[in-house]
Amino acid sequence: MPLTMNRDVFITCALTGSGSTQDRSPHVPRSAKQVADSAIATAKAGAAVVHCHVRDPETGAPSRRLDYYREVTSRIREAEVDMVLNLTAGMGGDMIFSGAENPLPLGPGTDMAGAEERVAHIAECLPEICTLDCGTMNFAEADYVMTNTPGMLTAMGRMITELGVKPEVEAFDTGHLWYAKQLVADGILEPNVLVQLCMGVPWGAPDDLNTFMAMVNNVPNNWTFSAFSLGRNQMAYVAAAVLAGGNVRVGLEDNLWLEKGVLATNEQLVSRAKTVIENMGARVIGPEEVRQKLSLTKHAPRG
């Protein structure tokens, strides 16, 4: 893919994620209402796409409960401001080993579910987009493995496509892009893939620019990509992604800070990203243009 700056950029805000950030900032949404309220605020600030996980409202622990997703989806669809809904389908593939010497049985926190269960909330809520983490990898935690086998991805990808929902391929390394291309070749994914380049997530692709450009150069010309990095490099990657021809993602899932010593809100991160994009001479596009660009279907919830 040639290095051509993107002049029409959409912003995705990843509102809360499933990481252990709930006690590190009071701004990380927990309840379904808080997630939806944050989505609405970011849409008003310029985000066209909101990427949603759900959490237990009391503990902040990540959750897959259908009723939480129903509430988030309903509140967002009833809002006075439009936005493209992107729900995670990344949970249900968490393996926690019991240590280096005695890895089995698997330890507390393991959450392994079948393909149909992992996309049950997608089938019920029918967002425009849902994520498909396109590979298995180690994370920063010593004994945690994010598990997405080729068989699981084939089954999930087929279900998501048949629902009329667009998968957003989450690529944490170049091999994940390689397998996404295979899913297209196998007819599981439509050719006009949407991909999120996830940089700086231990232990995936580091967020140096050489690695980033290796990722970008592995994205086919007819795909649409977005990119982000974690922590202090989040805003730098807003500029890098636009310059490389892509779109941007910001939000508290990836970074808690507006600047050193100042905790951010999601809408502040979106507002700052919008400023960076516009100062580069690009235009921030809204949700209806995103739907047209990505051939998205805005669904009504089932039932």
Backbone as CSV, one residue per row, in Angstrom:
resi,resn,N_x,N_y,N_z,CA_x,CA_y,CA_z,C_x,C_y,C_z
1,MET,0.855,-1.201,0.000,0.000,0.000,0.000,0.885,1.242,0.000
2,PRO,0.675,2.164,-0.957,1.528,3.355,-1.003,1.242,4.293,0.157
3,LEU,2.217,5.109,0.476,2.069,6.081,1.558,1.349,7.299,0.999
4,THR,0.039,7.332,1.139,-0.792,8.434,0.666,-1.668,8.891,1.813
5,MET,-1.557,10.138,2.182,-2.311,10.652,3.324,-3.810,10.519,3.088
6,ASN,-4.525,10.152,4.128,-5.979,10.086,4.076,-6.544,11.476,4.352
7,ARG,-7.387,11.963,3.448,-7.962,13.301,3.589,-9.361,13.274,4.199
8,ASP,-9.958,12.082,4.294,-11.309,11.939,4.848,-11.261,10.837,5.897
9,VAL,-11.170,11.230,7.156,-10.792,10.332,8.247,-11.973,10.120,9.189
10,PHE,-12.186,8.868,9.584,-13.157,8.641,10.656,-12.435,8.256,11.946
11,ILE,-13.034,8.681,13.044,-12.510,8.414,14.380,-13.355,7.327,15.028
12,THR,-12.689,6.294,15.530,-13.317,5.297,16.396,-12.904,5.596,17.828
13,CYS,-13.864,5.555,18.747,-13.537,5.660,20.164,-13.792,4.327,20.838
14,ALA,-12.736,3.747,21.416,-12.830,2.500,22.183,-13.054,2.885,23.637
15,LEU,-14.272,2.688,24.104,-14.754,3.381,25.296,-14.225,2.839,26.613
16,THR,-14.124,1.495,26.741,-13.797,0.947,28.064,-12.917,-0.293,28.009
17,GLY,-13.054,-1.147,26.991,-12.211,-2.329,26.880,-12.495,-3.353,27.962
18,SER,-11.598,-4.331,28.051,-11.733,-5.394,29.054,-10.506,-5.508,29.936
19,GLY,-9.618,-4.520,29.866,-8.416,-4.545,30.694,-8.701,-4.124,32.120
20,SER,-7.685,-4.220,32.954,-7.832,-3.950,34.389,-7.615,-2.466,34.691
21,THR,-8.373,-1.613,33.997,-8.218,-0.167,34.157,-9.299,0.456,35.019
22,GLN,-10.274,-0.352,35.454,-11.461,0.220,36.087,-11.157,0.954,37.393
23,ASP,-10.075,0.604,38.071,-9.737,1.274,39.323,-8.594,2.274,39.157
24,ARG,-8.157,2.484,37.920,-7.044,3.410,37.684,-7.516,4.783,37.225
25,SER,-8.786,4.875,36.847,-9.342,6.163,36.458,-10.833,6.163,36.739
26,PRO,-11.350,7.233,37.324,-12.798,7.312,37.568,-13.599,7.518,36.291
27,HIS,-12.913,7.780,35.183,-13.600,8.066,33.923,-13.859,6.816,33.086
28,VAL,-13.315,5.663,33.488,-13.541,4.428,32.733,-14.981,3.973,32.969
29,PRO,-15.810,3.885,31.924,-17.210,3.496,32.129,-17.331,2.063,32.638
30,ARG,-18.279,1.852,33.547,-18.548,0.511,34.068,-19.937,0.035,33.668
31,SER,-20.958,0.731,34.099,-22.326,0.283,33.843,-22.684,0.480,32.376
32,ALA,-23.740,-0.200,31.945,-24.220,-0.040,30.576,-24.606,1.413,30.302
33,LYS,-25.233,2.056,31.271,-25.598,3.461,31.100,-24.364,4.332,30.944
34,GLN,-23.327,4.072,31.742,-22.103,4.860,31.634,-21.432,4.651,30.277
35,VAL,-21.416,3.415,29.784,-20.834,3.147,28.463,-21.606,3.903,27.392
36,ALA,-22.934,3.824,27.437,-23.754,4.512,26.449,-23.608,6.028,26.552
37,ASP,-23.603,6.558,27.764,-23.441,8.003,27.946,-22.101,8.472,27.397
38,SER,-21.053,7.672,27.614,-19.739,8.019,27.090,-19.739,7.962,25.561
39,ALA,-20.420,6.971,24.996,-20.536,6.872,23.532,-21.198,8.117,22.961
40,ILE,-22.271,8.555,23.589,-22.997,9.731,23.117,-22.111,10.976,23.189
41,ALA,-21.370,11.119,24.278,-20.474,12.270,24.435,-19.379,12.270,23.375
42,THR,-18.839,11.089,23.074,-17.774,11.036,22.064,-18.324,11.291,20.669
43,ALA,-19.546,10.832,20.396,-20.149,11.121,19.095,-20.323,12.626,18.911
44,LYS,-20.741,13.309,19.965,-20.876,14.765,19.900,-19.516,15.438,19.699
45,ALA,-18.453,14.807,20.187,-17.108,15.373,20.062,-16.472,15.076,18.701
46,GLY,-17.058,14.159,17.925,-16.515,13.896,16.589,-16.252,12.452,16.246
47,ALA,-16.505,11.525,17.163,-16.312,10.105,16.838,-17.468,9.621,15.975
48,ALA,-17.145,8.965,14.876,-18.183,8.374,14.019,-18.525,6.966,14.463
49,VAL,-17.553,6.260,15.060,-17.707,4.858,15.453,-17.421,4.735,16.940
50,VAL,-18.281,4.001,17.651,-18.022,3.720,19.067,-17.846,2.214,19.235
51,HIS,-16.717,1.836,19.832,-16.364,0.429,20.052,-16.631,0.087,21.510
52,CYS,-17.545,-0.864,21.741,-18.072,-1.103,23.084,-17.763,-2.501,23.603
53,HIS,-17.243,-2.576,24.816,-17.259,-3.741,25.688,-18.278,-3.445,26.783
54,VAL,-18.611,-4.460,27.564,-19.433,-4.225,28.755,-18.711,-4.779,29.976
55,ARG,-19.062,-4.217,31.135,-18.435,-4.587,32.404,-19.508,-4.794,33.466
56,ASP,-19.135,-5.530,34.503,-19.993,-5.625,35.675,-20.058,-4.234,36.314
57,PRO,-21.239,-3.685,36.516,-21.325,-2.310,37.009,-20.803,-2.122,38.426
58,GLU,-20.761,-3.190,39.209,-20.275,-3.085,40.591,-18.761,-3.220,40.682
59,THR,-18.204,-4.219,40.014,-16.774,-4.496,40.135,-15.939,-3.907,39.009
60,GLY,-16.565,-3.623,37.878,-15.817,-3.192,36.705,-15.184,-4.324,35.933
61,ALA,-15.387,-5.571,36.372,-14.797,-6.714,35.677,-15.430,-6.876,34.296
62,PRO,-14.651,-7.307,33.285,-15.220,-7.509,31.951,-16.312,-8.567,31.967
63,SER,-17.289,-8.411,31.095,-18.452,-9.282,31.091,-18.867,-9.591,29.655
64,ARG,-19.615,-10.696,29.501,-20.239,-11.031,28.216,-21.763,-11.104,28.359
65,ARG,-22.333,-10.518,29.390,-23.764,-10.667,29.645,-24.601,-9.989,28.564
66,LEU,-25.559,-10.739,28.041,-26.405,-10.243,26.968,-27.231,-9.031,27.396
67,ASP,-27.716,-9.032,28.638,-28.570,-7.917,29.055,-27.792,-6.605,29.108
68,TYR,-26.504,-6.671,29.448,-25.690,-5.459,29.415,-25.559,-4.939,27.981
69,TYR,-25.302,-5.871,27.044,-25.179,-5.452,25.648,-26.497,-4.920,25.111
70,ARG,-27.605,-5.532,25.502,-28.908,-5.038,25.067,-29.121,-3.592,25.531
71,GLU,-28.780,-3.332,26.791,-28.987,-1.987,27.330,-28.099,-0.970,26.637
72,VAL,-26.812,-1.294,26.463,-25.904,-0.372,25.765,-26.436,-0.069,24.371
73,THR,-26.796,-1.138,23.635,-27.262,-0.973,22.258,-28.523,-0.120,22.204
74,SER,-29.478,-0.398,23.071,-30.733,0.349,23.069,-30.495,1.820,23.380
75,ARG,-29.686,2.096,24.390,-29.438,3.487,24.774,-28.749,4.255,23.642
76,ILE,-27.796,3.605,22.959,-27.095,4.274,21.859,-28.048,4.526,20.693
77,ARG,-28.888,3.555,20.383,-29.807,3.720,19.250,-30.907,4.743,19.544
78,GLU,-31.200,4.950,20.800,-32.222,5.932,21.170,-31.655,7.336,21.361
79,ALA,-30.335,7.481,21.220,-29.691,8.778,21.466,-30.074,9.784,20.391
80,GLU,-29.928,11.056,20.732,-30.264,12.126,19.792,-29.145,12.367,18.782
81,VAL,-28.005,11.717,18.967,-26.879,11.862,18.050,-26.590,10.508,17.412
82,ASP,-26.263,10.525,16.120,-26.020,9.293,15.360,-24.591,8.819,15.589
83,MET,-24.388,7.505,15.521,-23.040,6.919,15.577,-23.098,5.493,15.051
84,VAL,-21.979,5.006,14.559,-21.855,3.627,14.099,-21.491,2.764,15.295
85,LEU,-22.250,1.688,15.495,-22.058,0.828,16.660,-21.127,-0.336,16.310
86,ASN,-20.078,-0.479,17.103,-19.067,-1.527,16.928,-18.945,-2.263,18.269
87,LEU,-19.421,-3.504,18.327,-19.345,-4.298,19.555,-18.176,-5.274,19.477
88,THR,-17.512,-5.487,20.596,-16.460,-6.489,20.634,-17.054,-7.893,20.503
89,ALA,-16.308,-8.763,19.814,-16.584,-10.202,19.855,-15.310,-10.929,20.280
90,GLY,-14.434,-10.201,20.964,-13.130,-10.744,21.305,-13.095,-11.574,22.570
91,MET,-14.151,-11.510,23.379,-14.111,-12.231,24.645,-14.602,-13.664,24.461
92,GLY,-14.227,-14.527,25.398,-14.583,-15.939,25.306,-13.457,-16.797,24.771
93,GLY,-12.266,-16.191,24.617,-11.087,-16.939,24.182,-9.910,-16.728,25.114
94,ASP,-10.180,-16.634,26.413,-9.147,-16.309,27.403,-8.677,-17.567,28.131
95,MET,-7.408,-17.885,27.976,-6.813,-19.028,28.674,-5.801,-18.528,29.684
96,ILE,-5.982,-18.919,30.954,-5.051,-18.566,32.020,-4.408,-19.860,32.507
97,PHE,-3.140,-20.025,32.219,-2.435,-21.225,32.664,-2.039,-21.093,34.137
98,SER,-1.810,-22.229,34.781,-1.591,-22.244,36.229,-0.134,-22.126,36.632
99,GLY,0.729,-21.779,35.708,2.134,-21.583,36.035,3.041,-22.363,35.113
100,ALA,4.328,-22.021,35.174,5.292,-22.619,34.250,5.502,-24.106,34.492
101,GLU,5.461,-24.551,35.735,5.739,-25.952,36.034,4.491,-26.833,35.934
102,ASN,3.340,-26.293,36.307,2.091,-27.061,36.282,1.006,-26.232,35.587
103,PRO,1.092,-26.149,34.260,0.174,-25.252,33.549,-1.282,-25.683,33.597
104,LEU,-1.529,-26.983,33.780,-2.910,-27.480,33.831,-3.238,-28.004,35.217
105,PRO,-4.494,-27.896,35.655,-5.638,-27.342,34.919,-5.549,-25.829,34.772
106,LEU,-6.327,-25.301,33.831,-6.339,-23.867,33.606,-6.835,-23.132,34.837
107,GLY,-6.317,-21.934,35.040,-6.550,-21.204,36.278,-7.759,-20.292,36.245
108,PRO,-8.028,-19.642,37.393,-9.137,-18.687,37.494,-8.994,-17.571,36.460
109,GLY,-10.117,-17.158,35.919,-10.118,-16.137,34.875,-10.218,-16.705,33.478
110,THR,-10.007,-18.026,33.345,-10.177,-18.655,32.039,-11.628,-18.522,31.590
111,ASP,-11.796,-18.112,30.358,-13.144,-17.944,29.789,-13.099,-18.419,28.344
112,MET,-13.382,-19.703,28.153,-13.364,-20.300,26.819,-14.785,-20.670,26.420
113,ALA,-15.255,-20.102,25.316,-16.614,-20.331,24.840,-16.581,-20.727,23.375
114,GLY,-17.642,-21.398,22.938,-17.762,-21.772,21.541,-18.098,-20.578,20.663
115,ALA,-17.969,-20.783,19.356,-18.159,-19.689,18.402,-19.547,-19.079,18.520
116,GLU,-20.581,-19.903,18.611,-21.941,-19.376,18.669,-22.155,-18.539,19.925
117,GLU,-21.618,-18.980,21.059,-21.752,-18.215,22.295,-20.972,-16.907,22.216
118,ARG,-19.828,-16.932,21.559,-19.004,-15.725,21.473,-19.650,-14.639,20.622
119,VAL,-20.544,-15.026,19.724,-21.215,-14.023,18.894,-22.701,-13.903,19.217
120,ALA,-23.141,-14.467,20.349,-24.565,-14.433,20.699,-25.070,-12.996,20.817
121,HIS,-24.285,-12.118,21.422,-24.717,-10.723,21.567,-24.722,-9.995,20.228
122,ILE,-23.880,-10.441,19.300,-23.875,-9.847,17.957,-25.164,-10.226,17.227
123,ALA,-25.540,-11.508,17.331,-26.765,-11.980,16.688,-27.990,-11.272,17.246
124,GLU,-27.967,-10.963,18.532,-29.126,-10.332,19.158,-29.169,-8.832,18.917
125,CYS,-28.027,-8.158,19.027,-28.002,-6.699,18.963,-27.778,-6.155,17.552
126,LEU,-27.171,-6.951,16.671,-26.931,-6.579,15.278,-26.313,-5.188,15.134
127,PRO,-25.093,-4.992,15.646,-24.390,-3.739,15.393,-23.975,-3.666,13.920
128,GLU,-23.567,-2.495,13.478,-23.030,-2.399,12.115,-21.707,-3.153,11.981
129,ILE,-20.885,-3.120,13.044,-19.533,-3.682,13.030,-19.336,-4.495,14.293
130,CYS,-18.558,-5.580,14.211,-18.040,-6.228,15.423,-16.617,-6.688,15.145
131,THR,-15.842,-6.820,16.203,-14.430,-7.156,16.045,-14.224,-8.655,15.866
132,LEU,-13.150,-8.985,15.146,-12.710,-10.361,14.963,-11.197,-10.372,15.162
133,ASP,-10.755,-10.788,16.362,-9.318,-10.806,16.688,-8.667,-11.936,15.916
134,CYS,-7.851,-11.588,14.920,-7.493,-12.565,13.900,-6.223,-13.354,14.215
135,GLY,-6.093,-13.809,15.462,-4.957,-14.643,15.808,-4.877,-14.900,17.298
136,THR,-4.022,-15.843,17.660,-3.731,-16.189,19.058,-2.416,-15.530,19.442
137,MET,-2.335,-14.983,20.666,-1.084,-14.337,21.069,-0.967,-14.272,22.582
138,ASN,0.278,-14.161,23.035,0.565,-13.866,24.428,0.257,-12.403,24.705
139,PHE,-0.202,-12.113,25.923,-0.350,-10.734,26.365,0.670,-10.477,27.471
140,ALA,0.625,-9.280,28.057,1.624,-8.889,29.039,1.616,-9.785,30.269
141,GLU,0.421,-10.277,30.638,0.339,-11.122,31.814,1.093,-12.424,31.589
142,ALA,1.749,-12.939,32.638,2.675,-14.061,32.486,2.032,-15.304,31.896
143,ASP,0.822,-15.627,32.303,0.237,-16.912,31.927,-1.065,-16.781,31.138
144,TYR,-1.308,-15.603,30.558,-2.538,-15.367,29.799,-2.280,-15.482,28.304
145,VAL,-3.133,-16.223,27.628,-3.071,-16.343,26.171,-4.439,-16.008,25.591
146,MET,-4.472,-15.054,24.648,-5.685,-14.768,23.881,-5.773,-15.811,22.768
147,THR,-6.840,-16.592,22.769,-6.932,-17.767,21.914,-7.983,-17.576,20.829
148,ASN,-7.525,-17.593,19.577,-8.405,-17.510,18.416,-7.835,-18.421,17.336
149,THR,-8.245,-19.678,17.335,-7.707,-20.651,16.384,-8.273,-20.405,14.988
150,PRO,-7.606,-20.921,13.941,-8.178,-20.801,12.596,-9.591,-21.365,12.495
151,GLY,-9.837,-22.485,13.149,-11.176,-23.060,13.113,-12.199,-22.157,13.769
152,MET,-11.849,-21.577,14.915,-12.747,-20.669,15.619,-13.009,-19.418,14.777
153,LEU,-11.968,-18.862,14.164,-12.130,-17.654,13.364,-12.957,-17.915,12.113
154,THR,-12.792,-19.090,11.526,-13.615,-19.447,10.367,-15.084,-19.510,10.761
155,ALA,-15.363,-20.171,11.882,-16.757,-20.304,12.328,-17.343,-18.943,12.703
156,MET,-16.621,-18.145,13.477,-17.119,-16.841,13.885,-17.262,-15.909,12.680
157,GLY,-16.257,-15.895,11.812,-16.305,-15.034,10.638,-17.494,-15.340,9.751
158,ARG,-17.785,-16.620,9.571,-18.938,-17.006,8.750,-20.242,-16.546,9.401
159,MET,-20.375,-16.766,10.722,-21.593,-16.347,11.414,-21.795,-14.840,11.321
160,ILE,-20.747,-14.084,11.551,-20.844,-12.624,11.538,-21.238,-12.134,10.150
161,THR,-20.600,-12.680,9.124,-20.906,-12.276,7.753,-22.345,-12.607,7.394
162,GLU,-22.813,-13.786,7.790,-24.190,-14.187,7.478,-25.219,-13.337,8.214
163,LEU,-24.838,-12.748,9.346,-25.735,-11.847,10.075,-25.853,-10.477,9.405
164,GLY,-25.017,-10.202,8.428,-25.017,-8.890,7.807,-24.270,-7.847,8.594
165,VAL,-23.420,-8.287,9.508,-22.578,-7.408,10.317,-21.176,-7.426,9.711
166,LYS,-20.517,-6.278,9.697,-19.172,-6.217,9.106,-18.121,-6.524,10.163
167,PRO,-17.307,-7.569,9.965,-16.220,-7.817,10.911,-15.146,-6.730,10.784
168,GLU,-14.641,-6.288,11.915,-13.444,-5.458,11.944,-12.306,-6.364,12.387
169,VAL,-11.429,-6.705,11.458,-10.300,-7.572,11.768,-9.342,-6.827,12.691
170,GLU,-9.101,-7.389,13.861,-8.118,-6.831,14.783,-6.796,-7.549,14.533
171,ALA,-5.816,-6.815,14.031,-4.520,-7.396,13.679,-3.469,-6.886,14.651
172,PHE,-2.928,-7.804,15.451,-1.912,-7.466,16.438,-0.507,-7.780,15.939
173,ASP,-0.395,-8.386,14.761,0.898,-8.692,14.160,0.674,-9.029,12.692
174,THR,1.769,-9.117,11.920,1.627,-9.322,10.482,0.982,-10.666,10.144
175,GLY,1.211,-11.687,10.967,0.594,-12.983,10.706,-0.921,-12.942,10.786
176,HIS,-1.466,-12.027,11.570,-2.910,-11.889,11.667,-3.488,-11.335,10.362
177,LEU,-2.741,-10.427,9.716,-3.155,-9.948,8.401,-3.071,-11.066,7.369
178,TRP,-2.054,-11.876,7.462,-1.882,-13.015,6.558,-3.094,-13.938,6.647
179,TYR,-3.532,-14.225,7.881,-4.675,-15.120,8.019,-5.977,-14.442,7.582
180,ALA,-6.101,-13.145,7.803,-7.293,-12.432,7.322,-7.408,-12.536,5.807
181,LYS,-6.288,-12.439,5.119,-6.314,-12.613,3.659,-6.786,-14.015,3.291
182,GLN,-6.411,-15.005,4.087,-6.861,-16.371,3.827,-8.373,-16.492,4.036
183,LEU,-8.892,-15.815,5.046,-10.338,-15.834,5.274,-11.091,-15.233,4.092
184,VAL,-10.526,-14.208,3.466,-11.131,-13.652,2.251,-11.044,-14.666,1.118
185,ALA,-9.867,-15.282,0.945,-9.689,-16.268,-0.122,-10.628,-17.455,0.037
186,ASP,-10.934,-17.805,1.290,-11.834,-18.934,1.564,-13.310,-18.545,1.485
187,GLY,-13.598,-17.280,1.225,-14.977,-16.826,1.117,-15.657,-16.588,2.449
188,ILE,-14.903,-16.553,3.528,-15.488,-16.323,4.859,-15.751,-14.835,5.077
189,LEU,-14.817,-13.994,4.663,-14.966,-12.546,4.766,-15.153,-11.952,3.378
190,GLU,-15.935,-10.871,3.320,-16.080,-10.131,2.064,-14.749,-9.461,1.719
191,PRO,-14.495,-9.208,0.416,-13.179,-8.681,0.017,-12.852,-7.300,0.558
192,ASN,-13.868,-6.452,0.790,-13.605,-5.078,1.258,-13.478,-5.060,2.778
193,VAL,-12.379,-5.610,3.268,-12.170,-5.832,4.698,-11.910,-4.507,5.417
194,LEU,-12.427,-4.414,6.635,-12.076,-3.346,7.574,-11.116,-3.938,8.587
195,VAL,-9.960,-3.295,8.765,-8.949,-3.839,9.672,-8.473,-2.755,10.627
196,GLN,-8.268,-3.169,11.865,-7.703,-2.304,12.899,-6.291,-2.790,13.203
197,LEU,-5.293,-1.938,12.967,-3.904,-2.272,13.272,-3.637,-1.891,14.723
198,CYS,-3.366,-2.897,15.539,-3.240,-2.730,16.990,-1.755,-2.721,17.339
199,MET,-1.206,-1.562,17.595,0.229,-1.408,17.779,0.589,-1.234,19.255
200,GLY,1.719,-1.834,19.641,2.242,-1.619,20.981,1.584,-2.430,22.064
201,VAL,0.792,-3.469,21.685,0.146,-4.323,22.675,1.092,-5.476,22.996
202,PRO,1.609,-5.560,24.228,2.505,-6.671,24.547,1.771,-8.014,24.469
203,TRP,2.236,-8.999,23.740,3.441,-9.075,22.961,3.108,-9.277,21.495
204,GLY,2.463,-8.259,20.925,2.180,-8.235,19.508,3.176,-7.353,18.789
205,ALA,2.721,-6.632,17.793,3.615,-5.763,17.024,4.006,-4.540,17.851
206,PRO,5.298,-4.261,18.018,5.703,-3.043,18.717,5.306,-1.815,17.904
207,ASP,5.227,-0.668,18.577,4.686,0.500,17.897,5.738,1.425,17.309
208,ASP,6.913,0.883,16.949,7.870,1.695,16.213,7.368,1.873,14.775
209,LEU,7.822,2.917,14.119,7.286,3.251,12.797,7.667,2.240,11.727
210,ASN,8.821,1.607,11.844,9.189,0.586,10.865,8.209,-0.587,10.912
211,THR,7.873,-1.024,12.115,6.906,-2.115,12.244,5.529,-1.666,11.776
212,PHE,5.150,-0.442,12.124,3.858,0.069,11.679,3.756,0.067,10.159
213,MET,4.791,0.523,9.488,4.742,0.554,8.028,4.772,-0.853,7.440
214,ALA,5.411,-1.800,8.125,5.332,-3.196,7.674,3.895,-3.689,7.745
215,MET,3.185,-3.305,8.808,1.761,-3.657,8.922,0.960,-2.975,7.812
216,VAL,1.153,-1.679,7.634,0.413,-0.943,6.604,0.665,-1.549,5.223
217,ASN,1.906,-1.891,4.941,2.246,-2.426,3.622,1.713,-3.832,3.394
218,ASN,1.205,-4.472,4.437,0.559,-5.775,4.298,-0.954,-5.661,4.191
219,VAL,-1.492,-4.437,4.181,-2.922,-4.211,4.015,-3.224,-4.054,2.527
220,PRO,-4.051,-4.922,1.945,-4.377,-4.780,0.518,-5.012,-3.435,0.194
221,ASN,-4.847,-3.005,-1.057,-5.303,-1.684,-1.464,-6.814,-1.504,-1.350
222,ASN,-7.576,-2.589,-1.456,-9.039,-2.462,-1.407,-9.599,-2.635,-0.001
223,TRP,-8.739,-2.696,1.009,-9.170,-2.754,2.388,-9.153,-1.339,2.976
224,THR,-9.893,-1.149,4.051,-9.868,0.099,4.818,-9.227,-0.194,6.162
225,PHE,-8.248,0.620,6.550,-7.619,0.363,7.845,-7.700,1.566,8.762
226,SER,-7.655,1.233,10.034,-7.529,2.188,11.118,-6.371,1.698,11.979
227,ALA,-5.865,2.556,12.847,-4.725,2.142,13.676,-4.745,2.888,15.002
228,PHE,-4.115,2.254,15.989,-3.939,2.905,17.284,-2.683,2.362,17.944
229,SER,-2.226,3.105,18.945,-1.196,2.614,19.843,-1.624,2.915,21.274
230,LEU,-0.932,2.285,22.215,-1.303,2.399,23.621,-0.599,3.577,24.298
231,GLY,-1.238,4.059,25.368,-0.580,4.982,26.285,-0.091,6.259,25.643
232,ARG,1.138,6.609,25.943,1.676,7.919,25.575,1.744,8.125,24.060
233,ASN,1.739,7.041,23.291,1.838,7.176,21.841,0.482,7.229,21.141
234,GLN,-0.605,7.292,21.904,-1.916,7.276,21.264,-2.080,8.433,20.276
235,MET,-1.782,9.652,20.685,-1.985,10.797,19.794,-0.962,10.837,18.664
236,ALA,0.254,10.376,18.924,1.235,10.296,17.841,0.739,9.375,16.733
237,TYR,0.042,8.315,17.120,-0.466,7.379,16.118,-1.703,7.903,15.406
238,VAL,-2.392,8.885,15.961,-3.416,9.576,15.188,-2.773,10.180,13.945
239,ALA,-1.678,10.911,14.137,-0.984,11.528,13.004,-0.381,10.477,12.084
240,ALA,0.251,9.451,12.663,0.899,8.429,11.833,-0.111,7.682,10.971
241,ALA,-1.276,7.344,11.550,-2.279,6.596,10.804,-2.820,7.418,9.639
242,VAL,-3.119,8.697,9.879,-3.629,9.554,8.815,-2.592,9.712,7.712
243,LEU,-1.347,9.955,8.092,-0.276,10.126,7.111,-0.079,8.882,6.268
244,ALA,-0.284,7.706,6.874,-0.096,6.439,6.167,-1.313,6.031,5.336
245,GLY,-2.387,6.838,5.394,-3.557,6.538,4.580,-4.714,5.926,5.320
246,GLY,-4.665,5.926,6.649,-5.674,5.226,7.432,-6.564,6.142,8.243
247,ASN,-7.339,5.499,9.100,-8.234,6.157,10.036,-7.706,5.942,11.447
248,VAL,-8.387,6.488,12.450,-7.779,6.519,13.783,-8.721,5.974,14.843
249,ARG,-8.101,5.446,15.893,-8.837,5.018,17.078,-8.166,5.607,18.302
250,VAL,-8.998,6.161,19.185,-8.540,6.635,20.488,-9.544,6.132,21.523
251,GLY,-9.275,6.409,22.793,-10.214,6.032,23.838,-9.547,5.418,25.042
252,LEU,-10.332,5.309,26.121,-9.814,4.839,27.396,-9.484,3.355,27.408
253,GLU,-9.948,2.591,26.420,-9.493,1.202,26.322,-7.989,1.135,26.139
254,ASP,-7.424,2.144,25.474,-6.020,2.108,25.066,-5.129,3.078,25.823
255,ASN,-5.701,4.095,26.421,-4.907,5.140,27.052,-5.778,5.923,28.029
256,LEU,-5.287,6.117,29.254,-6.059,6.815,30.291,-5.732,8.288,30.424
257,TRP,-4.702,8.756,29.717,-4.142,10.071,30.028,-4.333,11.067,28.891
258,LEU,-4.711,12.285,29.246,-4.758,13.385,28.293,-3.380,14.000,28.134
259,GLU,-2.686,14.112,29.226,-1.287,14.545,29.261,-0.717,14.082,30.582
260,LYS,0.561,14.286,30.801,1.181,13.792,32.018,0.464,14.341,33.246
261,GLY,-0.021,13.411,34.089,-0.681,13.780,35.329,-2.141,14.163,35.205
262,VAL,-2.682,14.129,33.982,-4.075,14.533,33.769,-4.852,13.362,33.163
263,LEU,-5.771,12.800,33.926,-6.590,11.699,33.424,-7.601,12.234,32.408
264,ALA,-7.791,11.475,31.339,-8.653,11.890,30.236,-10.057,11.322,30.380
265,THR,-10.993,11.959,29.690,-12.283,11.351,29.380,-12.250,10.918,27.921
266,ASN,-13.160,10.042,27.556,-13.212,9.612,26.163,-13.442,10.786,25.209
267,GLU,-14.356,11.681,25.574,-14.652,12.781,24.661,-13.477,13.747,24.523
268,GLN,-12.663,13.887,25.586,-11.473,14.728,25.464,-10.467,14.120,24.490
269,LEU,-10.312,12.806,24.532,-9.392,12.140,23.603,-9.877,12.275,22.168
270,VAL,-11.182,12.147,21.962,-11.738,12.323,20.617,-11.536,13.752,20.139
271,SER,-11.806,14.715,21.004,-11.650,16.117,20.629,-10.208,16.432,20.253
272,ARG,-9.267,15.897,21.009,-7.859,16.152,20.686,-7.470,15.469,19.368
273,ALA,-7.952,14.244,19.147,-7.672,13.561,17.883,-8.242,14.347,16.709
274,LYS,-9.448,14.866,16.868,-10.070,15.679,15.816,-9.216,16.895,15.491
275,THR,-8.674,17.530,16.524,-7.809,18.689,16.313,-6.555,18.299,15.541
276,VAL,-5.939,17.179,15.901,-4.736,16.716,15.200,-5.050,16.469,13.729
277,ILE,-6.148,15.769,13.463,-6.518,15.427,12.087,-6.757,16.689,11.264
278,GLU,-7.514,17.617,11.813,-7.835,18.832,11.070,-6.613,19.723,10.894
279,ASN,-5.699,19.737,11.866,-4.473,20.513,11.713,-3.545,19.932,10.655
280,MET,-3.747,18.663,10.317,-2.986,18.041,9.224,-3.611,18.342,7.862
281,GLY,-4.746,19.036,7.852,-5.393,19.364,6.590,-6.398,18.333,6.134
282,ALA,-6.749,17.383,6.988,-7.742,16.358,6.657,-9.094,16.738,7.254
283,ARG,-10.123,15.997,6.820,-11.493,16.244,7.267,-11.974,15.050,8.075
284,VAL,-12.639,15.308,9.195,-13.232,14.244,10.005,-14.636,13.968,9.487
285,ILE,-14.904,12.718,9.098,-16.200,12.383,8.523,-17.115,11.782,9.582
286,GLY,-18.403,11.872,9.319,-19.400,11.416,10.271,-19.904,10.024,9.990
287,PRO,-20.847,9.549,10.815,-21.290,8.160,10.738,-21.955,7.776,9.417
288,GLU,-22.725,8.684,8.816,-23.399,8.311,7.567,-22.397,8.131,6.436
289,GLU,-21.376,8.968,6.383,-20.315,8.777,5.385,-19.549,7.480,5.636
290,VAL,-19.353,7.131,6.902,-18.686,5.865,7.226,-19.520,4.693,6.729
291,ARG,-20.828,4.747,6.944,-21.690,3.654,6.469,-21.592,3.498,4.956
292,GLN,-21.572,4.608,4.253,-21.455,4.545,2.801,-20.093,4.008,2.381
293,LYS,-19.051,4.475,3.042,-17.686,4.067,2.703,-17.466,2.572,2.923
294,LEU,-18.034,2.039,4.020,-17.783,0.653,4.406,-18.935,-0.287,4.042
295,SER,-19.957,0.239,3.361,-21.138,-0.551,2.986,-21.769,-1.211,4.217
296,LEU,-22.033,-0.390,5.225,-22.600,-0.894,6.474,-24.119,-0.841,6.429
297,THR,-24.732,-1.754,7.163,-26.181,-1.768,7.333,-26.506,-1.379,8.762
298,LYS,-27.327,-0.330,8.905,-27.765,0.073,10.240,-28.983,-0.753,10.617
299,HIS,-28.797,-1.676,11.564,-29.832,-2.618,11.921,-30.690,-2.096,13.064
300,ALA,-31.897,-2.577,13.113,-32.719,-2.465,14.323,-32.497,-3.721,15.161
301,PRO,-32.549,-3.620,16.487,-32.339,-4.806,17.318,-33.432,-5.839,17.108
302,ARG,-33.076,-7.119,17.202,-34.042,-8.177,17.060,-35.014,-8.173,18.217
303,GLY,-36.254,-8.597,17.927,-37.269,-8.693,18.973,-37.921,-7.375,19.269
